[in-house]
Amino acid sequence: MSSRAFTRFVFSPAATPDLPLLLESVGYNPNQEKIARPDGYPYYHWLQTAEGEGELTFANGTVPLPPGSGMLLPPDMPHAYEAKRSSKWETYYLTFGGAAVNSILAAFGIREAAMFRWEAEAPLTPLLGQLLNKLDSIQDLFGLETSTEVYRFLAVLSQFGQVSSSAVPRNMEKLGPLLAWMEQEYGNPDIGLDTLADVVGMSGRHLSKLFQQTFGIAPYSYLTHMRIHKAKEHLASEPGVTVSAIAGKTGFRDASHFVATFRKHTGMTPQQFRRLH
């Protein structure tokens, strides 16, 4: 870890308040300084030891954070942390929120203010380092890809990071591949609930219940949100492409349907959005 320099990515949750999960910041600190937050942090805060050892103090006392461990703190919980016995402490951290974050955490069986430990060979160990490397090379203007990465992190955390927990339920594990499939196929206007259900091999009713419990919205509504965010990316990055062409790229059958849906979700027309961005 010592070869990696201080790395930090900060995003703007206010730009995508309707995402079920959103990434606020992620980073690596090769020499973690002492931090005291008497008012807590406004987002969920994950802190993980890379090397060395730290101590974290919160409502239930002080806990050590050796390698292979991390702590999840809920928003606004007072806390402080520092290196143990003034030794060097290398950390990864992740802060996140989102419209459905509480239901997603509950679905994964992740409790608030929870400490996790895992084996050295578990995929959780290198996950945030891999995410930082990925963020160096992608353009994610409206947070969809980073939203998927937060979901992936929570899935891996729930599966490998709890000493006495059961594995992620089978149906929850299936949502990750479906979200990845939607990321690739959102431009197909023929996708319906039955199509989505077929991808994961379950009934439309079961899939709808699972999405409602996890994200607080229906599967097709999630796909529509994804299409709108993809349309925003095209509008902002491709000024020469017509609104009609962007409608076709993002799964809308015609421009009028696209404009009406875009206005419903954003409060403005695609052209107005383009002028602003």
C-alpha positions, -999 to +999 in steps of 0.1 A: +000+000+000+029+024+006+034+029-031+000+045-035-002+082-029-031+100-012-061+096-035-096+111-032-126+114-055-155+137-044-188+137-062-219+159-061-249+140-046-271+171-051-269+166-089-284+131-087-308+132-056-331+105-071-305+077-074-313+048-051-276+047-041-250+075-047-213+078-040-203+110-022-166+104-018-140+076-019-103+077-011-071+063+002-050+079+029-014+066+033-010+084+067-043+088+084-044+119+106-065+122+137-102+131+130-128+143+154-164+148+143-186+158+173-216+162+149-209+132+128-208+131+090-238+138+068-236+105+048-229+069+057-192+066+063-171+034+058-136+034+072-113+005+064-077-003+075-052-009+047-021-012+069-012-004+105-039-001+131-063+026+142-088+032+169-123+045+164-144+061+192-182+064+189-213+060+210-206+025+221-169+031+231-136+026+214-128-002+190-095-012+173-093-013+135-065-037+126-059-049+090-088-069+077-114-048+095-136-018+089-164+002+105-197+015+090-211+046+107-246+060+100-251+097+092-247+123+120-232+098+145-205+116+166-172+098+162-134+102+162-105+081+150-067+081+150-037+058+145-031+035+175-002+044+196+009+071+172+019+044+145+014+050+108-021+040+098-032+036+061-069+037+054-095+035+027-129+052+031-162+055+013-191+079+020-225+073+004-262+079+006-292+078-018-330+077-018-331+039-010-299+035+010-317+025+042-338-002+026-308-015+006-287-018+038-316-036+055-320-060+026-283-069+028-286-074+066-261-046+074-267-029+107-259+007+114-227+014+135-214-021+127-178-034+127-167-059+102-138-083+099-128-106+070-101-130+059-070-116+041-079-134+009-115-121+008-124-099-022-133-071+002-096-064+009-087-049-025-121-037-035-118+001-028-083+002-043-097-014-075-125+012-075-101+041-072-081+027-101-113+024-121-124+060-114-091+072-128-102+061-163-140+065-165-163+095-171-194+092-150-211+125-153-243+116-135-233+089-110-248+058-125-216+037-127-205+048-092-240+040-079-235+005-092-201+003-075-216+013-041-241-015-046-214-040-054-193-029-024-223-034-001-230-069-016-194-080-011-193-065+024-225-084+035-212-116+020-176-116+033-173-090+060-195-102+088-179-128+111-212-145+120-235-135+092-251-157+065-244-151+029-264-127+008-298-141-001-298-157-036-323-133-050-303-103-038-272-117-055-292-118-088-298-081-088-262-072-095-262-090-129-296-075-138-283-040-131-253-047-152-275-060-180-297-029-178-266-008-181-258-024-214-294-027-228-311+004-217-312+017-253-336-011-264-372+003-264-387-032-263-376-040-228-405-046-204-411-062-170-412-097-185-378-091-202-362-080-169-377-109-151-364-134-177-329-120-172-328-131-136-351-161-140-380-151-117-415-140-121-423-103-128-443-102-095-413-115-075-389-091-093-412-062-086-414-071-049-376-074-047-370-041-064-396-024-042-379-037-010-344-029-022-348+004-041-382+016-032-393+017-068-405-007-095-380-024-119-392-004-149-391+028-130-355+021-122-348+015-159-365+048-167-343+066-142-313+050-158-324+062-192-330+097-181-295+099-165-279+084-197-298+110-217-284+138-194-249+125-202-255+126-239-271+160-238-242+174-218-213+157-237-227+157-273-240+192-281-242+184-318-266+154-315-303+161-319-328+155-291-345+130-314-313+110-318-306+110-281-342+097-275-334+068-298-301+061-281-317+060-246-346+037-253-374+061-261-396+053-291-400+089-302-389+124-293-422+135-279-423+107-254-387+114-244-394+151-239-425+145-218-407+119-196-376+140-193-397+170-182-415+149-156-383+137-141-362+169-142-387+198-144-372+210-177-370+200-213-339+184-228-330+216-246-333+236-214-311+211-196-286+212-225-284+250-222-277+248-185-250+222-189 
